[in-house]
Each structure stands twice: as C-alpha cells, then as structure tokens.
Amino acid sequence: MAEENITEDKRLRNMLHNLPGMAYRCSNDSNWTMDFVSEGCLELTGYRPEELIHNKELSFEEVIHFDDREKVRKEVEAAIEQKRVFELTYRLRTKGGVSKWVWEQGRLINSNEDGQTLEGFITDITPQKQAEKALMESRNRNEMILKKALSSIITIDADGLIESTNTSAESTFGYPADELNGIPIGKLLPVFRKYTPAEYISGFPDSREDIGIKKDSTEFAVDVSIGEVPLELRSVYTLIIRDISVTKKNESRLRHSEEKYRSLLEATSATVWTTGPDGGFDEYQESWEEYTGQPWEEHRGWGWAKMFFPADTERLKQEWAEAVQKKEKFVTYGRVFCAATEEYHYFEVRAVPIIREDGSVREWIGATIDIHERRLAEEKLKESEERYRSVVKASSSVVWITGPDGGAVSPQDSWEAYTGQPFEEHQGWGWAKMIHPDDFEVIENAWLDAIRDIKPFTSLGRIFSAATGDYRYVESQAVPVPNDDGSIREWVGTSTDIHERRLAEEKLKESEKRYALAFEASHDCLWDMDLINRKVEFNDAFKKQFADGVDPNFEDPLVWWSDRVHPADSEKILGQYRAASLDPAKRLWKCEYRFRTANGPFATVRACTLFERDDNGKPVRVIGTLEDISKRREIENAILCGSEDNYRRIGHDIHDDFCQQLFGIGCQAHSLQKKFRDAGLSKEADNVAVIEEMTRQLNQRARDMARGLAPFFPESEGLIGSLEQQFRWMQSVYNIQCDFQHGDPGPECHGDTVMQLYRISQEAIKNAIHHGKATKISVDLSSEGHNWTLTIRDNGTGLAKYPESDGMGMQTMKFRANTFGATIKMENRKSGGAKLTCVFSTDSPDDEQE
C-alpha cells in the first residue's frame, strides 16, 4: 500500500511539473505563507520552491506586484466569504525584476483553529495580455483613422446596401449618418447601379476615377477603390472614396500653367535657370550652356561665375551672395560671355527665391536677359533708362504726338514732365514757347517744311527743362503716320536730351586740340596707333630719332614696329606685348628693349605703352613713349665696372696689408706667450694666448672678406665653377646649408657676365641671411639653348614688400642684370622665404648691333 502511495505521489509530481505554471498550497495569512510549491515556480517567478516555502527567502506577498497586492487580497477574501472558487488576474515581479501578468484559480480547502489553508494554480498570461493590449490599441487606432481620414470610407453588403460610414463620407456627400445607413450605394455612386460590388471588383480591381452625387444632386469627381472583407457567413465590401474635384481643377490649371510656361520659354529671348538654396547650379542648366557655351562640368556649383566679364565678376558674386543670404528678390546688371558672338554681352538678371513653409529656401528661379543692343544704344544716344511714355521729369527722351498740322491735340505727358508746361499751355502750337528764342526760327522753319513736304523731321536746338531750370540741347525727330487714303493722321516724334553729349563733344574737340598741340610740342618720343583703322601718328621728336623719312600710312603699323625691334629681343618683347594686349585688365605696360634708330644703329629704349579698350576688353588704340636710355646704361655700366675695380682694390689691400699686419701681431703674441711661460708667468701667458687666438680669427675673417670683395677664379672655371666656389665660401663663412644644382652647362657665358651673375648671387644670398634670417639656400641653374635661368630660394622670413623692393640691393642687382640683358624677379614663396629668378642669354648684347 505504501509503495502505491509513493508511485501515485511521483505521478502527481510529474503531472505538476509538466503544467505551464505553478501549483501551490498556502496559509491565508498576511504573507501567503507557502507550505507547498511545484517546480513551475522557478520558470514563473525566477525563485526556487525552497526559497518561497515557509518564507525562507521572501514571502509570496512580496512576489506580487505592489500595486496589485490589495486587489488580490480583497478578491480572495470575497471568494472565501461566498464559498466559491476564486479567479484572479494580476502582476508578479520576478527575481530578475520583470513584471508578468498571471492568472490564478484557487479555493479554500481547510479552515480550523490553526487557520485557513488555500490551494491553487498560477500560470503566465503575459503574451495574452500583450496581444489584448495590441489588439485594443490597433482597434482604437483604426477607429481614429476611420474618423479622421480625409477619404470617405463606406462599408456595404453584397447587395450594395450601406452598413457603416465615417465622418468624412458624411461631409463629402452631405448626408447625416442615420440617413446613409441602409440606402443603396448607387445613390451616391451611380456606377453601382450598373454593377454589383463583386462585379465591380472583378472589372476594376484597381482604383478608378468616377462620378459621385451629393445630397443636393451636385456631381463631382471621385477616385474609388473597393476591397472585399470575407466573413464567416457573408462578405462585406469596403469602399475608399476620395474627392478629387479640386485636384482635377488644379491639374487642369497646372497643365495650362505649364503650357504657358513652355510657350513663354520658347517665345522669350531670356536664359531661364534654377539654382539650389546656396545659389549654385545643382542640376544641368541647358539654357545656360546654350547661351554661354559652358558645359555642365564647368557651370555646376558657382562655376557659372567664370563666364562673367572679369571686371564684373567680384561685384556680381558679392551681390548674388548677399541676396542668397537675405533671401530677397535679386536684380542686377553686368556682362556675360555669349557663345554665339564670342563676345561679352550686357545682360540683366532677375531671380526670386522659392520659400518652403519653414522659411528656408527650396530653390532660386532666375532669368538672364540679353540687353546688349539696348545698352549700346543707350550709351551711344545718352538716352534715359525710362521707356515709352514714362512720366519722369529727368527723362532725356520725350515722346510726343501731334495732329496733321503739327499742333498738340491731346495731353503730352512726357512733354509736360520734361518742360513743366501743362496741356492748356502746350496744346496746339503752344509747345513752341519752350524753345530757346535764338533757336526758334530755325526749328519752326524745319517743322513747317516737314509738314508741307510730308517728310521726316529732324532738328537740333535748345528746349527749356523744368528739372534743371534752364535750356538744354535737344535733338528732335518725327515721322508722319499716314491713313489708308494717303492723308496724314498724325506725327510721332521724340526729343532726346543730348545736352551732356553736346557739351562733351565741345569739350572733346577742345581736348583733342590741346592733345594735338601737346603731342607735337613734346620733346618726348610719342606715338599714337589706331588699331581699328591701322594708322599711326608720330610726333616730331619720334620722327627725328626713330622714323625719319618713314611714311606713317603703311599697311600694318604693328608689323613695322616689330621689324625694328632688335632680333635678340624680338621674341621676348612681342610675347610680352601679346600677353598685355590680350589681358582685359591690363592698361599700362612698361618694358626695355633695343630699337632701331632713324640713322640705323640700335638704341636701348624704355617704353611706356597705354592700351585703350572697347567694352569687351579688346584694345582699339595704343599710345606710348620711347625714351633712349643708351647713355644711361653706359654710365651704369661704367659705375658697375668702377665698383668692381674698387671691390678688387679694397680686397687686395685687406689681404696684402691688413692681413699681413695681423699675421705679424699673431707671431709676436706667440713669441711673448713663450717668454711668459718660460718665466713661470702662466696667467700672463694664458692672456696672451687669448690675444693670439683672437688675432688668428680676425685674420681669417679678414681673408674671407677679401676673398668676397675680390673673388679669384680662373676663366676656365666659367659660371658653374665660379658659383660653386662662391657657395663653398658662403657655407664656411656664414655656417649655412647651401645646395647647388645645375644641368647641362650649355654654351658658356662671357667673363663679365659671370662676374655680374656672381655679384647678383652674392647680394641675394647676403640679403637672405642678414635680412631674411635664412639658414638654408637652394640654388638651381638651368639652360635651354642660349637661354639660362638662375633661381635662388631661401627659407627665411621673406620680403618686407611684395613683389618689388626699392632697396639699394635690389636696384644694384637690376643695374647689374641690365648690363647683360637679363631680367630679375623677386617674390615671396608660399612655403615661406623668398625666391629670386634671373633669366638671361649667353648671346652677347653687342652681337647684332649695327
């Protein structure tokens, strides 16, 4: 019998272990003290049975969620009082701190003087609770969507009778909810009078446009989609109906607007474009490329600015950047390159920002309008920016209309604005009172002749201007407008204020007269070249020195000038001239070269050339001076040669005299030091030893100075050997790093050229050390044919002035360079320090003199 009980107990425990939850037996006390807990306790609560039995670690009361403890207590007590099984739903807190929803069923099994005993079962229902919560949220969300949806949502049965509607359906069709329920859907959507819901789905599975009918019988466009919801015993259908009447109207308007926009683009001569919020092209601009010829890879971003006239670029970019920052309408003027004419054209540009709801810029839309012809006409005629019939008193152009007899028959607003004469005074021939008395007769006769002979009228005279309070020169023109029968209907005319132009022409005549007198009277050699008409003028001084007996009306003055430049200078000077003439920003060009004189020999000249350019930056006139500086160059050469002789003389004197004396002093100091030591006077001997060492160092420095002033190098060493000797001497004297690189020596330089280059290099390196505080010098000597380039770079502080210096050292280097036709350029390096570039030729300056 005992064995059967044991077997039964094992079977009961296995059954409890397999249940999804926890079986228990506990006392009905304040702690729910457990007498028995099944193995499911661990999975359910995270606690082992022995931790809960008899409240060993904690009581079951503490496992129940704090917020649910009172509710559990009340429900259990109520069930016991009513002698029924209790069912509870509440939350537990697991050992890991996780909340779980549980379902519990239990009952009272014993009640005696020792207390009440309860038995029951607890299982985890958290997944069900979560599913219920999600279902409730989904149901609430769907109900809210249905109520708030902008589209009409209607459910119908298989016969097409309405079962439910949302708020939007009621407002869209104009029915209250109680009137819609139960009526056929065909009353709202006529298409369903022809089709059942099942047939409609079969024929039109996707949404389609149709007609809806409101309660007041108004028809409107709708978009209808339908879906079947199969239930257990029947099917219902859900209709989603969207009122698209406004959309259809907007689409029609949009199509019409786009058609007008495309037509406008085709009809207008403007270049229309769009940019991103930052003002740069963020997508390909076909019209921009068509006008400027600039491809997408170049005009993207702010690359479009490269097509502006150089003098306008910075202003236009700044104005555009300010407009982009302020998000304001943008209007400006400038010049842009036109691919069709290959010239810069005047243009007007307008752009407006498209603003988003948050105030940011979505894009900019703009148009570039070619106003080149209009601008040229305005500049030529001095016309006002005001157009036809503008009422601005300051206008320089007056448009007027008269009757066939020449009298005003209607108010002439532009005439009144200019002269201040009202219609009651200028009607008929009253306008003639505004003409200057001295010009009246001439203008009147010309006007009467034009009316009589029916021919165009032109006149020039003075008319009173209300804006200035005096008479101003006005150019008037008029033409007759005939009727179909040949008679004159009216005269249309303009009076253009040309006062400034007339005064300017008079001043120009006076200025040209003074210029002609000064041109001829000047002792400087002056020339004036007209590149349009291919003519050149020389003053008497130029003719006497450079063009005596030359006919200035030759075919091409540029060819004549280039033929007279020394052949050795021709390529360099012509290249500089071409570069200067092609640079729109270049106005003044200065240079030195050799030019043939009137009697044959070449003279060294200093030229100063001034370019006059048209609106596109092309030179149309060149004016210049030639100064013969041959004598000056001879004097400079003599000075340099004298300086070189003085350097050598001083160097030899220091070496032969001063250094010898220092050597003698050193010998005496050495002898005296020996005597002191022999006499046991060590302190005195040490002092004399210091004097001896100082004398030796001073002697060495004097010898280095003498070598710098009078360098010795044999003629056979040439330029490269001489520079190598100099750099070795520089390294030893100044304790700096001096790197010297050179390529193929090429043709050798003349002895005097070597000496001048030696001195230029010496001066540049000393300046870098003393003024630039350089510690490293890099020298590069390269040649290409007869052309040489000497480049000296240092790592010092750079030049105080950039790019030119007025210091004596720089001037001396330039003088030396001029003696053998070299050019020198000093500039700061981006990486720090300075760079000297000397370009010269091994051709003798006198090679091709005549």
Order of alpha helices (4+ residues) and beta strands (2+ residues): alpha-beta-beta-alpha-alpha-alpha-alpha-beta-beta-beta-alpha-beta-beta-alpha-alpha-alpha-beta-beta-beta-alpha-beta-alpha-alpha-alpha-beta-beta-beta-alpha-beta-alpha-alpha-alpha-beta-beta-beta-alpha-beta-beta-alpha-alpha-alpha-beta-beta-beta-alpha-alpha-alpha-alpha-beta-alpha-beta-beta-alpha-beta-beta
